[in-house]
């Protein structure tokens, strides 16, 4: 297992080093006809610069189509704006229904400490 390998095949007068040196010295160059054929094939395989890829519609386009186009998107935007407006500045007529006092919520049958809140408090 510790014996030395015989390197005489790779070095010396009868080794392969002479062949490797000769191969390094003589670098073969491709002919001009071969290079012309190679260039023609490469240019033929390249896509056209103005050709667009045939992909399907993008994510936002698909979502826009699912919503129903401009009418659906406009309705959704309006509903969001009204929800934010009523959440920030509710009208006085809604105050009996959306009281913030715990006694008012209990009278309506709403538990101010939902199961999620209780689970978060135990931790």
Secondary structure as UniProt FT lines:
FT   TURN            8..10
FT   TURN            13..14
FT   HELIX           17..25
FT   HELIX           32..45
FT   TURN            49..50
FT   HELIX           59..67
FT   HELIX           69..88
FT   HELIX           92..94
FT   TURN            95..97
FT   HELIX           102..107
FT   TURN            108..109
FT   HELIX           115..122
//
